[in-house]
């Protein structure tokens, strides 16, 4: 029964915390009240059996805990009009007589729209730009992922105490900032949406290619980011960049099983067994990309960065073999990214794509090498291991073995991931030293 409770809690906790937070206007208190509902389930369900509607049971229990809390607060500060309004709103939501048969017969249909708004509101709060990026990730994993502090610490490869402090400070910062527990609207919402998408994207990228540690992948982070992207896409179905991010993560997730061998060692994209790619995730990703592209037609600004990255991922997904990859189409997508959303990393990725084109198509390793030279002067790439790694690959394909070996060894020194280091050193060892 404990496993059943845990599974239901993992699925429903974000909705419960989000709904209670709207009522009590306090993230810490909302988490405590939601946890009270979980403890009540752990005590009651093994004795009385699983309710007909477990999610409704948990939500109603949390609401009653919130009602009790607001009653106490109202008794201490009756003059506070806002608290009185919250109390009246909550009393309209639940009956004062609390009985198991009421819980089992609870109809949540009337609350559905509120729950969706509450969940979206919580996501925007957890990802608010007033918080540092690392704190946004930790708070999002805690509030919307339902992860414990220990689980977040393991996922982020950080000491548990560090993660706990980040979460506490993030909540304190939000409380001290006086931010309203309201969903931003209009231009403010569009502006804030960028921070939300960036957190989900960052979370997935760290799981897809871990920057430090012994493991090359952290599937739990990828799964959590994909789940949040799906939630966000369901709550914001008309936002093209939300659909674009979902498309990107669905397609990237389709390759996770093929990114490592039986020993957990990295397998690079061009060497992957494409039969291990998840066809369902690819179909879901391509469908989300089609929705994003349709929505973007009405946007005078054109496709955003996640849509363009999803289009690149789709080129790989559609290729039955590595040799069938449409590299000119990928370079064209990178051209659009460089033009509208320039960054040194985008330019580096474009150079990789150019290196894979044939000379007849205007590409190849020699052309790519000229594109890499100015990137060495970019401060953001000075200690970036993948610049050195790309240089090593391009130089090796040009037959410049000694220089390629040095580049791979430099990349290994710069990388913080043990699996990446082993791969890069192995590639260096295959090349002549002089």
Steps between C-alpha positions, in 0.01 A plus 500: 500500500786741575626459142150575370475810715844613386413452133173694533675773697772538238234550235270731695726695737562789262126555448437489875784735595404738220134513606577543869762767424235706323285482810757564774740719294806337654715232333646367825157471661352347185766227500441429868124472456541276196739280697239479775260357243763245397553394863125465543490272196784288635309459827149454357525310172671187636222476758192602298611405151579706191233768437304492176660831404843520669590833340174655617560360850843660519377832358206521739714406799752769410218752461371418846848543643514837323157590640617423853813709443304797368258477792791525742650791311164674478453466876839665552443780252130545434558843358690361201250524215706288261514209743126519557439486125727197470313330780163571339625369165629181655183447702306518176722226356456239777229405743578538870394143573792277407414136441654222288177454304509871405856461379424192295211675326683829439454632149806694386356619173426846637858536619668387177557846355628629834744208531643564153544869579651413838756264349603751236518773767729284714728428203536872427570575867765228533674623184476872574803700373550647849657162592843379385480228231622222732236593756228499234594145402508378861170666592331372183614144567373530857162661438405362160710186482413381848864408563647496848802712584717187493369404154565850366851493644572170327353623172702823507814343649497749784527447877158461659568792734578726203175409326302546823648848545416591140139399546467684831663815359284483188182487705624783722590710196156449352333586830714811554452621144128540550423334167128435459388138480331576172554374149664775292292623210564652160850627432611418855403138452682471169810654659485266799437199277857524374634434849267201545604343171868566572481312832335197342751509212795531739369212709472274195843594363670415829330161494575444131872573535612529862761772545666330799511168681545135406187450288462633148121513526256582779175356368297614802569865418404443136176328600408777742573774245294319236212457746505873580514586129191285441319665790593845373391412145167377631445818698624735223393326178513816286858603583722396206823502700348274765408254226846546350671413828274197542587386148870539569491305827279222359739444209814528711351257754438248222877447471584458868509118493745508210736756654681244714627146451452205735779632723356851512768642272399783262387420146513806275208590275648382171590160649168432674281201417193682370286193557526586870347843448149525645261532204208613718697790647613599150139506379396705800788742439425542132132562580594768756735659246220511243275673756777749582559580134129553438471732800816687399349594164289759679799636692672787317818430695530158334615175660680518834820322608329185629303457178818536295688253720207260473517528121866399517418205725225401257752480215693238698181319601380471141830355373485120486880486502776740600599532134146611408513806728398820321797711607420798272158529668667487842747772399210712373327467839823598675528798266160615624607445861823696451313783331225533762650355819879520464726331751848344487357152569252531212787603272699200619212264428458654158868436427449133589211478253706670230780249557255217422393645165681396184737731316245519217248636752747764614614326816748248634761498777728757337218756477397421857853557627493858372171551684652373825796739499310816609312300765828444687498871581154488658527531882199270548679219315848546642465205738217327315599136448281450194682764298822305547317174430356631171845626404639154567236336282549743212880477515488119510282492187753729330779255581671731751537230764741665743297821524178298532649297783600816686151644452332186640737495798425868567127428481539216751680729744224760474211256543358432845325176405686171544334328204574792270861501616536128426346539154720796409817331623410186306461706183833668569670162549388388156701779339876532447698702754735648241 
